[in-house]
């Protein structure tokens, strides 16, 4: 039995009604904040209707990470002055202002984590590397005690040393799908997002097998042995509710009261 670590298991979004989810889980990653920012009173309602010990992590607004030409911008109907100043982690006043709005939402929800998912179109190159470092430095300075978890996609997987440079110079953490790669640096907190496997990734229609969940458990045990103390495991696939419950059951037998 392991007693000195904490593992938090949840879903990216609510796959079932909030009432049902609150009975079975203690953490969720809010997805609405990526597409379009909710009103403060809406966010306050989310916090008030959740149990006191329930945790929300927040996915950062797409205008910070995605180009204005992104189809998700158009689908959300986002209209901003100077759209060219947004997206691609540009360290512009406009992007930093958008970040402040996300931080405000996180504070209302009493969130510990803000997840920043950059798209494959945000490729690793000299300009984007510089932007990422400068943006995250500024974002970290105004985020107080909130942890920033960056999930770079696309060709960044081929440049782990560049990811390491961003993490080391800014103090953020590297968010990963553990079936794709490990964090370049293990901090006290590890944030995992599981988007399916096999075939083209992300593969949201994938259902994790018992063998997959066993492999995931071994991976988590490895992270704990290497020094981390708190691990978030957030499922982001069609079967996320069932998969998260199955994995939680496995973890409880090992971690007992430290699995939530």
C-alpha positions in Angstrom: 0.0 0.0 0.0 1.3 3.5 -0.9 0.2 6.3 1.4 2.3 9.4 0.6 0.9 10.2 -2.8 -2.3 11.6 -4.3 -3.9 10.7 -7.6 -6.9 12.6 -8.9 -9.0 11.0 -11.6 -11.6 12.8 -13.7 -12.9 13.8 -17.1 -12.4 16.6 -19.6 -15.9 18.0 -19.4 -19.0 16.5 -17.9 -19.8 13.2 -19.7 -23.0 12.7 -17.6 -25.2 15.1 -15.6 -23.3 17.2 -13.0 -25.5 15.7 -10.3 -24.4 12.2 -11.2 -20.7 13.2 -11.8 -20.4 14.9 -8.4 -21.3 11.6 -6.8 -18.6 9.6 -8.5 -15.7 12.1 -9.1 -13.9 14.9 -7.3 -12.3 16.7 -10.2 -13.3 17.9 -13.7 -11.5 19.9 -16.4 -13.8 22.6 -17.7 -14.0 22.7 -21.5 -16.5 25.6 -22.0 -13.8 28.1 -21.2 -11.8 27.0 -24.3 -14.6 27.8 -26.8 -16.1 30.9 -25.4 -15.7 32.6 -22.0 -18.8 32.2 -19.7 -20.2 35.1 -17.7 -18.9 35.4 -14.2 -22.3 34.7 -12.7 -22.4 31.4 -14.7 -19.0 30.4 -13.3 -20.1 31.3 -9.7 -23.1 29.1 -10.3 -20.8 26.2 -11.3 -18.8 26.6 -8.1 -21.8 27.0 -5.8 -23.6 23.9 -7.1 -20.5 21.7 -6.7 -19.5 20.0 -3.5 -17.2 22.1 -1.3 -14.2 19.8 -1.9 -14.8 19.4 -5.6 -12.0 20.6 -7.8 -12.2 22.3 -11.2 -9.3 22.7 -13.5 -9.7 25.2 -16.4 -8.9 24.9 -20.1 -7.5 28.2 -21.4 -9.4 30.2 -23.9 -8.6 29.4 -27.5 -7.9 33.0 -28.5 -4.7 32.6 -26.6 -3.4 29.5 -28.3 -5.2 29.2 -31.7 -5.0 31.4 -34.8 -8.0 33.6 -35.6 -8.2 31.5 -38.8 -8.9 28.4 -36.7 -12.3 26.7 -37.4 -13.0 26.7 -33.7 -12.8 30.5 -33.6 -15.4 30.7 -36.4 -17.6 28.1 -34.8 -17.6 29.9 -31.5 -18.4 33.2 -33.3 -15.5 35.0 -31.6 -15.1 38.7 -32.7 -12.3 40.7 -31.3 -10.6 44.0 -32.2 -7.1 43.4 -33.7 -7.6 39.6 -34.0 -4.1 39.3 -35.4 -2.8 40.2 -31.9 -4.2 37.0 -30.5 -3.3 33.3 -30.7 -0.1 31.3 -31.0 0.9 32.2 -27.5 1.9 35.7 -28.7 3.1 37.8 -25.7 1.0 40.7 -26.8 -1.1 43.0 -24.4 -4.2 41.5 -26.0 -3.2 37.9 -25.4 -2.2 38.7 -21.8 -5.5 40.5 -21.3 -7.3 37.3 -22.4 -5.1 35.4 -20.0 -6.2 37.6 -17.1 -9.8 36.8 -17.9 -9.0 33.0 -17.7 -7.2 33.6 -14.4 -10.2 35.4 -13.1 -12.4 32.4 -13.9 -10.0 30.0 -12.3 -10.0 32.1 -9.1 -13.8 32.0 -9.0 -13.7 28.2 -9.3 -10.8 28.0 -6.8 -8.9 26.1 -9.5 -5.3 24.9 -9.0 -4.6 24.2 -12.7 -5.1 26.1 -16.0 -4.5 23.8 -19.0 -3.0 25.4 -22.1 -3.5 23.2 -25.2 -1.6 24.6 -28.2 -2.7 23.2 -31.6 -0.5 21.3 -34.1 -0.5 24.4 -36.3 1.6 26.0 -33.5 4.8 24.3 -34.7 8.1 24.3 -32.9 10.3 27.0 -34.6 12.4 29.8 -33.3 9.6 32.4 -33.3 7.1 30.2 -31.5 9.7 29.1 -29.0 10.5 32.7 -28.2 6.8 33.5 -28.0 6.0 30.6 -25.7 8.8 31.5 -23.3 7.9 35.2 -23.1 4.1 34.5 -22.9 4.4 31.9 -20.1 6.8 34.2 -18.1 4.2 36.9 -18.2 1.3 34.6 -17.6 3.1 33.0 -14.6 3.6 36.4 -13.0 -0.1 37.2 -13.0 -1.4 33.7 -12.1 -0.4 33.8 -8.5 -0.5 30.2 -7.1 -2.3 28.7 -10.1 -0.2 26.0 -11.9 0.0 26.4 -15.7 0.0 23.0 -17.5 1.0 23.3 -21.2 0.1 20.6 -23.7 2.0 21.2 -26.9 0.8 19.2 -29.9 2.1 18.6 -33.4 5.9 18.5 -34.1 6.9 19.5 -30.6 7.0 15.8 -29.7 10.2 15.7 -31.8 11.8 18.6 -29.9 11.7 17.6 -26.2 14.7 19.8 -25.4 12.7 22.8 -26.7 9.8 21.9 -24.4 12.3 21.5 -21.6 13.7 25.0 -22.3 10.2 26.5 -22.0 9.4 24.6 -18.8 12.7 25.4 -17.2 12.7 29.1 -18.1 9.0 29.8 -17.1 8.2 27.4 -14.2 5.2 25.9 -15.9 4.6 22.1 -16.1 4.5 19.9 -19.2 1.1 18.3 -19.7 1.1 15.0 -21.7 -0.8 12.0 -22.9 1.3 9.3 -21.1 0.6 6.9 -24.0 2.4 9.3 -26.3 5.3 10.7 -24.2 6.4 11.4 -20.7 6.8 14.9 -19.2 10.2 16.3 -20.1 10.5 17.4 -16.4 8.7 15.8 -13.5 7.5 18.3 -11.0 5.6 17.8 -7.8 2.4 17.9 -9.8 1.9 15.9 -13.0 -1.1 16.6 -15.3 -2.1 13.8 -17.7 -4.7 14.1 -20.5 -5.7 10.8 -22.2 -7.0 11.2 -25.7 -7.2 7.6 -26.9 -4.6 5.5 -28.6 -3.9 3.3 -31.7 -4.3 4.8 -35.2 -4.4 8.5 -35.7 -3.9 10.5 -32.5 -6.0 11.9 -30.9 -8.3 9.0 -31.2 -11.3 10.1 -29.1 -13.4 7.0 -30.0 -10.9 4.7 -28.4 -12.0 2.7 -25.3 -9.2 1.9 -22.9 -8.8 -1.8 -22.2 -8.0 -3.4 -18.8 -4.5 -3.9 -20.1 -4.2 -0.2 -21.0 -5.3 0.8 -17.5 -2.7 -1.6 -16.0 0.0 0.0 -18.1 -1.2 3.4 -17.0 -1.0 2.4 -13.4 2.6 1.2 -13.9 3.4 4.6 -15.5 2.0 6.5 -12.6 3.9 4.3 -10.1 7.0 5.2 -12.1 6.3 9.0 -11.8 5.8 8.6 -8.1 9.1 6.8 -7.7 10.8 9.6 -9.6 9.6 12.2 -7.2 6.2 13.6 -8.0 3.5 13.7 -5.3 0.3 14.6 -7.0 -1.0 13.3 -10.3 -4.1 14.3 -12.3 -5.4 11.7 -14.7 -8.0 13.3 -17.0 -9.8 11.1 -19.6 -10.8 12.8 -22.8 -12.4 10.1 -25.0 -15.9 9.0 -25.8 -15.8 6.4 -23.0 -14.2 8.8 -20.5 -16.8 8.2 -17.8 -16.6 4.4 -17.7 -12.8 4.5 -18.2 -12.3 6.9 -15.4 -14.5 4.9 -13.0 -12.6 1.7 -14.0 -9.3 3.3 -13.4 -10.4 4.8 -10.2 -11.4 1.4 -8.9 -7.9 0.0 -9.7 -6.2 2.9 -8.0 -8.2 2.7 -4.9 -6.9 -0.8 -4.3 -3.4 0.5 -4.4 -3.7 4.1 -3.1 -6.8 3.7 -0.9 -7.6 7.1 0.6 -5.1 8.8 -1.6 -7.0 8.2 -4.7 -9.8 10.7 -5.3 
